[in-house]
Amino acid sequence: MNLCDLDDRKNCGNFGNSRCVALLSITDEVVKEVNTVCFEYKAQGMKSLNELINPTDSGWSLVEEWMKEANNSYEVLPRNPKRADEELLRAQITTKSPMGAIIHQTGGILIDGGWLRLLGSGSAKLNRGIMEWNKGKSFDKEGEKGGFLLIADDVLGGYFAINAGALGESIGHVYYFAQDTLQWESLECGYSDFIYWTLKGDIRQFYETFKWKEWVEDIQKLDGNQVFSFYPFLWTAEARDLRKVDRKIVSIDENYHFTMEFAGGR
């Protein structure tokens, strides 16, 4: 599944040469930081906040540019400064990158009315910081090496993660775990390209077979720590007609562990 196409320099014409080069260079930086720092940082030798926060060259400026061009609705959730500092320290990613900037500048970002949730440092509507959420999933103990990093999820119980080796061969790419396949699949793009797609890409097409008639009203009943559970399960043939599928609200933590256990993953 090729979601973004921006990793291939031959496809830059669709987005403009300068933007594509900027995105690719930032993606390379994010991948490098994820591979060398985020999954292997230790209590000693961690970068300080002063080293991680770049006030003169922040990736947030780029994210704001993408927001101005957004085709999809979005809501930037307010951050708690103390919590934002803690999450950035745990992530060990500089704010020069869009990932570090989103962690430190936001409590998270809700896309398409809250259908899709991008993890930041946590807020009332999305009460999960990115590293807080990953503990017990991509890693168990602080400083432990992990094979992926969860970065976003949707109301279906679908999960987006950056691959660091555990999800497939495409290191640094964003993978999606879908409830209808119970498999991780590469979206063939990096974190920055993924964020750009959530704001400007065709989300409707990506989810077109899974949105029911009253979905807009129904997702307002959820908070950011909840998802829908479906029965029959979405991976069964009986669930192909969503009109015949029952939905109930469950905690996302419960959904994640149940789904991964059923799928034989972490």
C-alpha positions in Angstrom: 0.0 0.0 0.0 1.7 3.2 -1.2 0.1 6.0 0.8 2.4 8.9 0.1 4.8 8.2 -2.8 7.1 11.0 -1.5 10.0 8.6 -0.7 10.5 8.2 -4.4 12.2 11.3 -5.8 10.8 10.6 -9.2 7.3 11.4 -7.9 8.2 14.8 -6.5 6.5 16.6 -9.3 3.1 16.0 -7.8 4.0 18.0 -4.7 6.5 20.5 -5.9 10.3 20.0 -6.0 11.2 22.1 -3.0 8.5 20.5 -0.7 9.4 17.0 -1.7 13.2 17.6 -1.0 12.4 19.2 2.3 10.1 16.3 3.3 12.6 13.7 2.3 15.5 15.4 4.2 13.3 15.7 7.3 12.1 12.1 6.9 15.7 11.0 6.7 16.5 12.9 9.9 13.5 11.4 11.7 14.4 7.9 10.7 18.0 8.4 11.8 16.9 9.7 15.2 14.4 6.9 15.7 16.9 4.3 14.8 19.8 5.6 16.8 18.2 7.3 19.7 14.5 6.8 20.4 14.6 3.0 20.7 18.0 2.7 22.4 18.3 5.7 24.7 19.6 5.1 28.2 19.2 6.9 31.5 22.8 8.1 31.3 23.8 10.0 28.2 20.3 11.2 27.4 20.0 14.6 25.7 18.8 17.4 27.8 15.7 19.5 27.1 18.0 22.4 25.9 19.6 20.0 23.4 16.2 18.7 22.2 14.3 22.0 21.9 15.3 24.1 18.9 13.6 27.5 19.1 15.0 28.9 16.0 14.5 26.0 13.6 11.4 24.1 14.7 9.7 21.5 12.7 6.4 23.0 13.9 6.7 25.7 11.3 6.5 23.1 8.6 3.6 21.4 10.2 1.8 24.7 10.3 2.4 25.2 6.6 0.8 21.8 5.9 -2.2 22.8 8.1 -2.8 25.9 6.0 -3.1 23.6 3.0 -5.2 20.9 4.7 -8.1 19.3 3.0 -9.1 17.3 6.0 -10.5 18.8 9.3 -8.1 18.9 12.2 -8.0 20.0 15.8 -4.7 20.7 17.6 -5.1 19.7 21.2 -3.6 21.9 23.9 -0.5 20.7 25.7 0.5 20.6 29.3 4.0 22.1 29.3 5.4 19.8 32.0 3.9 16.8 30.4 5.3 17.9 27.0 8.8 18.3 28.4 8.6 14.8 29.9 7.4 13.2 26.7 10.1 14.9 24.6 12.8 13.8 27.1 11.5 10.2 26.9 11.3 10.3 23.1 14.7 11.9 22.7 13.8 13.5 19.4 14.6 17.1 18.6 11.9 19.6 17.9 13.7 20.3 14.6 11.8 17.3 13.3 8.0 17.3 12.8 7.8 14.4 15.2 9.6 16.1 18.0 7.7 19.3 17.3 4.3 17.6 17.4 5.2 15.9 20.7 6.3 19.1 22.3 3.9 21.6 20.8 0.7 19.6 21.0 -1.3 17.3 23.2 -2.1 15.5 20.0 -3.9 16.2 16.8 -7.4 14.9 15.9 -8.1 14.4 12.2 -11.4 14.1 10.4 -13.5 14.9 13.5 -11.5 12.6 15.7 -11.6 9.5 13.4 -7.8 9.5 13.3 -5.7 10.5 16.3 -2.0 11.6 16.0 -0.2 11.2 19.3 1.6 14.1 20.9 2.2 14.7 24.6 -1.4 14.0 25.8 -4.4 16.2 26.5 -7.9 15.9 28.0 -9.4 14.7 24.7 -6.5 12.4 24.0 -5.1 11.4 27.3 -2.1 9.5 26.1 1.4 10.8 25.5 3.2 9.0 22.7 5.9 7.4 24.9 3.4 6.8 27.7 1.2 4.9 25.2 4.1 2.9 23.8 5.2 1.6 27.2 4.0 -2.0 27.6 3.5 -2.3 23.8 6.7 -1.4 21.8 8.9 -1.6 24.9 8.4 -2.7 28.6 11.1 -0.8 30.4 12.5 2.7 30.0 15.6 2.6 27.8 14.7 -0.8 26.4 15.2 -1.3 22.7 11.9 -1.6 20.7 11.1 -2.7 17.2 8.5 -0.1 16.4 6.9 3.1 17.7 3.2 3.6 17.8 2.4 7.1 16.5 -1.3 7.2 15.7 -4.6 5.2 15.7 -8.2 5.4 14.5 -11.6 4.7 15.9 -11.7 1.2 14.2 -8.8 0.0 16.3 -6.3 0.4 13.5 -2.7 1.3 14.5 0.0 3.3 12.8 3.6 2.7 13.8 7.1 3.6 12.6 9.0 0.4 11.9 12.4 -0.2 13.5 12.7 -3.8 12.4 9.9 -5.7 14.1 7.1 -5.0 11.5 8.8 -5.7 8.2 11.8 -4.9 6.0 11.1 -1.2 5.4 12.9 0.4 8.3 11.7 3.9 9.1 8.5 3.5 7.2 5.0 3.9 8.7 3.1 0.7 8.9 -0.7 0.2 9.5 -2.3 -2.6 11.4 -5.8 -3.1 10.0 -8.6 -4.8 11.9 -9.8 -6.5 8.7 -6.5 -8.2 8.0 -4.8 -8.4 11.4 -1.5 -7.7 9.7 1.0 -4.8 9.6 1.4 -3.4 6.1 3.9 -0.7 5.0 2.4 2.5 3.8 5.7 3.1 1.9 6.3 6.6 3.5 8.0 8.0 6.5 6.6 10.0 9.5 6.6 13.4 7.9 5.0 12.2 4.7 2.4 10.4 6.8 1.5 13.6 8.8 1.2 15.5 5.5 -1.2 12.8 4.1 -3.4 13.0 7.2 -3.9 16.7 6.6 -4.1 16.8 2.9 -4.5 13.3 1.6 -7.6 11.3 0.6 -8.6 9.9 4.0 -12.1 9.2 2.6 -10.7 6.8 0.1 -8.5 5.0 2.6 -11.5 4.3 4.9 -14.3 4.3 2.3 -15.5 0.7 3.1 -15.5 1.2 6.9 -17.5 4.4 7.4 -21.1 3.8 8.2 -24.0 6.3 7.8 -23.9 7.7 11.3 -20.2 7.7 11.8 -19.9 11.4 12.4 -22.4 11.4 15.3 -21.1 8.1 16.7 -17.4 9.1 17.0 -18.4 12.1 19.1 -19.3 9.6 21.8 -15.7 8.5 22.1 -12.8 10.1 23.8 -9.2 9.6 22.6 -8.7 6.6 24.8 -11.6 4.6 23.3 -12.3 2.8 20.0 -15.2 0.8 18.6 -15.2 -2.9 18.9 -17.1 -4.7 16.2 -19.0 -8.0 16.1 -18.8 -10.0 14.0 -15.1 -9.0 14.0 -14.0 -7.0 11.0 -11.6 -9.7 9.9 -14.5 -12.1 9.3 -16.6 -12.5 6.1 -19.7 -11.7 8.1 -18.5 -8.2 8.7 -18.3 -7.2 5.1 -21.7 -5.5 5.4 -21.3 -2.9 8.2 -25.0 -2.5 8.4 -25.1 -6.0 10.0 -22.3 -5.4 12.4 -22.8 -4.4 16.1 -20.5 -1.7 17.6 -19.6 -1.0 21.2 -17.2 1.4 22.8 -14.1 -0.2 24.5 -10.9 1.2 25.9 -8.1 1.4 23.3 -5.7 -0.4 25.7 -8.1 -3.3 25.9 -8.6 -3.3 22.1 -4.8 -3.2 21.4 -3.9 -6.1 23.7 -6.8 -8.2 22.6 -6.1 -7.6 18.9 -2.4 -8.2 19.1 -2.9 -11.4 21.2 -5.4 -12.7 18.7 -3.1 -11.8 15.8 -0.2 -13.4 17.5 1.8 -10.1 17.7 3.1 -8.1 20.6 
